[in-house]
Amino acid sequence: MREAIFVIDLSLCTGCGACSVACKDRANLSDDVDWLRIEANESGAYPTPTLTYRVVHCVHCAAPECVKVCPTSAIAKGEDGWVQIDDELCIACGACLEACPFGAISICAQGKACKCDGCADQVKVGVAPTCVRACPMRALQYGPRQAASLDNRIVDPDFDDHGLSPAVLYMRREKE
């Protein structure tokens, strides 16, 4: 089981989309499929409105709902901690799409489920996931939880982990 997590600093993300484009390019996804999306959140009012962004992708939960509902065991959590979909076993029933509270599963070729694979092949050889490497603001990190830079940051209280222990930590400045 891997101990590494994604750490996403909401205070640094500008919503530029570099992570999303890099992910799409690496996975050779069609224009209508996104394994990683950026959600914009508006708050506040004139004269101090705010606009923040949240990077959302499969967070490889400790107890993934998608695994529990898949009737063919096409989705499984490996010993390495990555939740993966076996395209050969997927019957395109859509149960996983309904079960994922993060909206992280997409429909790809032949109507089958697909999602972020965590760049597991790259991580296995010591290379950070593509989205992390692509971020020009360094808002995305990947590594051991205890190594996460928490300087002047707090865990984002607006993130609902649905009790699934996702391998992601959303951070923000204390005064946002």
Contacts in CASP RR format, 6 or more apart in sequence:
PFRMAT RR
TARGET T0000
AUTHOR 0000-0000-0000
METHOD contacts of the structure
MODEL  1
MREAIFVIDLSLCTGCGACSVACKDRANLSDDVDWLRIEANESGAYPTPT
LTYRVVHCVHCAAPECVKVCPTSAIAKGEDGWVQIDDELCIACGACLEAC
PFGAISICAQGKACKCDGCADQVKVGVAPTCVRACPMRALQYGPRQAASL
DNRIVDPDFDDHGLSPAVLYMRREKE
1 79 0 8 1.000
1 80 0 8 1.000
1 81 0 8 1.000
2 80 0 8 1.000
2 81 0 8 1.000
2 82 0 8 1.000
2 123 0 8 1.000
2 167 0 8 1.000
3 144 0 8 1.000
3 145 0 8 1.000
4 123 0 8 1.000
4 142 0 8 1.000
4 143 0 8 1.000
4 144 0 8 1.000
4 145 0 8 1.000
4 167 0 8 1.000
5 142 0 8 1.000
5 143 0 8 1.000
5 144 0 8 1.000
5 145 0 8 1.000
5 148 0 8 1.000
5 167 0 8 1.000
5 168 0 8 1.000
5 169 0 8 1.000
6 57 0 8 1.000
6 59 0 8 1.000
6 129 0 8 1.000
6 132 0 8 1.000
6 140 0 8 1.000
6 141 0 8 1.000
6 142 0 8 1.000
6 167 0 8 1.000
6 168 0 8 1.000
6 169 0 8 1.000
7 140 0 8 1.000
7 141 0 8 1.000
7 142 0 8 1.000
7 143 0 8 1.000
7 148 0 8 1.000
7 149 0 8 1.000
7 168 0 8 1.000
7 169 0 8 1.000
7 171 0 8 1.000
8 54 0 8 1.000
8 55 0 8 1.000
8 139 0 8 1.000
8 140 0 8 1.000
8 141 0 8 1.000
8 168 0 8 1.000
8 169 0 8 1.000
8 170 0 8 1.000
8 171 0 8 1.000
9 138 0 8 1.000
9 139 0 8 1.000
9 140 0 8 1.000
9 141 0 8 1.000
9 149 0 8 1.000
9 153 0 8 1.000
9 171 0 8 1.000
9 172 0 8 1.000
10 52 0 8 1.000
10 53 0 8 1.000
10 54 0 8 1.000
10 139 0 8 1.000
10 156 0 8 1.000
10 170 0 8 1.000
10 171 0 8 1.000
10 172 0 8 1.000
10 176 0 8 1.000
11 139 0 8 1.000
11 153 0 8 1.000
11 171 0 8 1.000
11 172 0 8 1.000
11 173 0 8 1.000
11 176 0 8 1.000
12 137 0 8 1.000
12 138 0 8 1.000
12 139 0 8 1.000
13 38 0 8 1.000
13 52 0 8 1.000
13 53 0 8 1.000
13 54 0 8 1.000
13 55 0 8 1.000
13 135 0 8 1.000
13 137 0 8 1.000
13 139 0 8 1.000
13 140 0 8 1.000
14 53 0 8 1.000
14 137 0 8 1.000
14 139 0 8 1.000
15 38 0 8 1.000
15 40 0 8 1.000
15 53 0 8 1.000
16 136 0 8 1.000
16 137 0 8 1.000
17 38 0 8 1.000
18 134 0 8 1.000
18 135 0 8 1.000
18 136 0 8 1.000
19 36 0 8 1.000
19 38 0 8 1.000
19 55 0 8 1.000
19 130 0 8 1.000
19 131 0 8 1.000
19 132 0 8 1.000
19 134 0 8 1.000
19 135 0 8 1.000
19 140 0 8 1.000
20 34 0 8 1.000
20 36 0 8 1.000
20 37 0 8 1.000
20 38 0 8 1.000
20 131 0 8 1.000
21 134 0 8 1.000
22 130 0 8 1.000
22 131 0 8 1.000
22 133 0 8 1.000
22 134 0 8 1.000
23 29 0 8 1.000
23 34 0 8 1.000
23 35 0 8 1.000
23 36 0 8 1.000
23 57 0 8 1.000
23 116 0 8 1.000
23 130 0 8 1.000
23 131 0 8 1.000
23 134 0 8 1.000
24 33 0 8 1.000
24 34 0 8 1.000
24 35 0 8 1.000
24 36 0 8 1.000
26 119 0 8 1.000
26 130 0 8 1.000
27 35 0 8 1.000
27 117 0 8 1.000
29 35 0 8 1.000
29 108 0 8 1.000
30 108 0 8 1.000
33 106 0 8 1.000
33 107 0 8 1.000
33 108 0 8 1.000
33 114 0 8 1.000
34 106 0 8 1.000
35 57 0 8 1.000
35 58 0 8 1.000
35 104 0 8 1.000
35 106 0 8 1.000
35 114 0 8 1.000
35 115 0 8 1.000
35 116 0 8 1.000
35 117 0 8 1.000
36 55 0 8 1.000
36 56 0 8 1.000
36 57 0 8 1.000
36 116 0 8 1.000
36 131 0 8 1.000
37 55 0 8 1.000
37 56 0 8 1.000
37 57 0 8 1.000
38 53 0 8 1.000
38 54 0 8 1.000
38 55 0 8 1.000
38 56 0 8 1.000
39 53 0 8 1.000
39 54 0 8 1.000
39 56 0 8 1.000
40 51 0 8 1.000
40 52 0 8 1.000
40 53 0 8 1.000
41 51 0 8 1.000
41 52 0 8 1.000
41 53 0 8 1.000
41 54 0 8 1.000
42 49 0 8 1.000
42 50 0 8 1.000
42 51 0 8 1.000
43 49 0 8 1.000
43 50 0 8 1.000
43 52 0 8 1.000
44 50 0 8 1.000
50 176 0 8 1.000
52 172 0 8 1.000
52 176 0 8 1.000
54 159 0 8 1.000
54 170 0 8 1.000
55 131 0 8 1.000
55 139 0 8 1.000
55 140 0 8 1.000
56 102 0 8 1.000
56 103 0 8 1.000
56 104 0 8 1.000
57 104 0 8 1.000
57 115 0 8 1.000
57 116 0 8 1.000
57 118 0 8 1.000
57 131 0 8 1.000
58 83 0 8 1.000
58 100 0 8 1.000
58 102 0 8 1.000
58 104 0 8 1.000
58 105 0 8 1.000
58 115 0 8 1.000
58 116 0 8 1.000
58 117 0 8 1.000
58 118 0 8 1.000
59 102 0 8 1.000
59 104 0 8 1.000
59 166 0 8 1.000
59 167 0 8 1.000
59 168 0 8 1.000
60 77 0 8 1.000
60 81 0 8 1.000
60 82 0 8 1.000
60 83 0 8 1.000
60 118 0 8 1.000
60 166 0 8 1.000
60 167 0 8 1.000
61 83 0 8 1.000
61 164 0 8 1.000
61 165 0 8 1.000
61 166 0 8 1.000
61 167 0 8 1.000
62 164 0 8 1.000
62 165 0 8 1.000
62 166 0 8 1.000
62 167 0 8 1.000
63 163 0 8 1.000
63 164 0 8 1.000
63 165 0 8 1.000
64 75 0 8 1.000
64 77 0 8 1.000
64 83 0 8 1.000
64 100 0 8 1.000
64 164 0 8 1.000
65 99 0 8 1.000
65 100 0 8 1.000
65 101 0 8 1.000
65 162 0 8 1.000
65 164 0 8 1.000
66 75 0 8 1.000
66 83 0 8 1.000
66 96 0 8 1.000
66 99 0 8 1.000
66 100 0 8 1.000
66 105 0 8 1.000
67 75 0 8 1.000
67 76 0 8 1.000
67 77 0 8 1.000
67 83 0 8 1.000
68 99 0 8 1.000
69 95 0 8 1.000
69 96 0 8 1.000
69 98 0 8 1.000
69 99 0 8 1.000
70 95 0 8 1.000
70 96 0 8 1.000
71 91 0 8 1.000
71 93 0 8 1.000
71 95 0 8 1.000
72 89 0 8 1.000
72 90 0 8 1.000
72 91 0 8 1.000
73 89 0 8 1.000
74 85 0 8 1.000
74 86 0 8 1.000
74 87 0 8 1.000
74 88 0 8 1.000
74 89 0 8 1.000
74 90 0 8 1.000
74 91 0 8 1.000
74 113 0 8 1.000
75 83 0 8 1.000
75 84 0 8 1.000
75 85 0 8 1.000
75 86 0 8 1.000
75 90 0 8 1.000
75 96 0 8 1.000
75 113 0 8 1.000
76 83 0 8 1.000
76 84 0 8 1.000
76 86 0 8 1.000
77 83 0 8 1.000
77 84 0 8 1.000
78 84 0 8 1.000
80 120 0 8 1.000
80 124 0 8 1.000
81 167 0 8 1.000
82 117 0 8 1.000
82 118 0 8 1.000
82 120 0 8 1.000
83 115 0 8 1.000
84 117 0 8 1.000
84 120 0 8 1.000
85 96 0 8 1.000
85 112 0 8 1.000
85 113 0 8 1.000
85 114 0 8 1.000
85 115 0 8 1.000
87 109 0 8 1.000
87 112 0 8 1.000
87 114 0 8 1.000
90 112 0 8 1.000
90 113 0 8 1.000
92 107 0 8 1.000
92 110 0 8 1.000
92 111 0 8 1.000
92 112 0 8 1.000
92 113 0 8 1.000
94 107 0 8 1.000
94 113 0 8 1.000
96 105 0 8 1.000
96 113 0 8 1.000
97 103 0 8 1.000
97 105 0 8 1.000
97 107 0 8 1.000
97 113 0 8 1.000
101 160 0 8 1.000
101 162 0 8 1.000
101 164 0 8 1.000
102 162 0 8 1.000
102 166 0 8 1.000
104 115 0 8 1.000
104 116 0 8 1.000
105 113 0 8 1.000
105 114 0 8 1.000
105 115 0 8 1.000
106 113 0 8 1.000
106 114 0 8 1.000
106 115 0 8 1.000
107 113 0 8 1.000
107 114 0 8 1.000
108 114 0 8 1.000
118 129 0 8 1.000
119 127 0 8 1.000
119 128 0 8 1.000
119 129 0 8 1.000
119 130 0 8 1.000
119 131 0 8 1.000
122 128 0 8 1.000
122 129 0 8 1.000
122 130 0 8 1.000
123 129 0 8 1.000
123 142 0 8 1.000
127 133 0 8 1.000
128 142 0 8 1.000
129 142 0 8 1.000
131 140 0 8 1.000
132 140 0 8 1.000
132 141 0 8 1.000
132 142 0 8 1.000
141 148 0 8 1.000
141 149 0 8 1.000
145 169 0 8 1.000
148 169 0 8 1.000
148 171 0 8 1.000
150 171 0 8 1.000
152 173 0 8 1.000
152 174 0 8 1.000
153 171 0 8 1.000
153 172 0 8 1.000
153 173 0 8 1.000
153 174 0 8 1.000
154 171 0 8 1.000
154 172 0 8 1.000
154 173 0 8 1.000
154 174 0 8 1.000
155 169 0 8 1.000
155 170 0 8 1.000
155 171 0 8 1.000
156 170 0 8 1.000
156 171 0 8 1.000
156 172 0 8 1.000
159 170 0 8 1.000
END
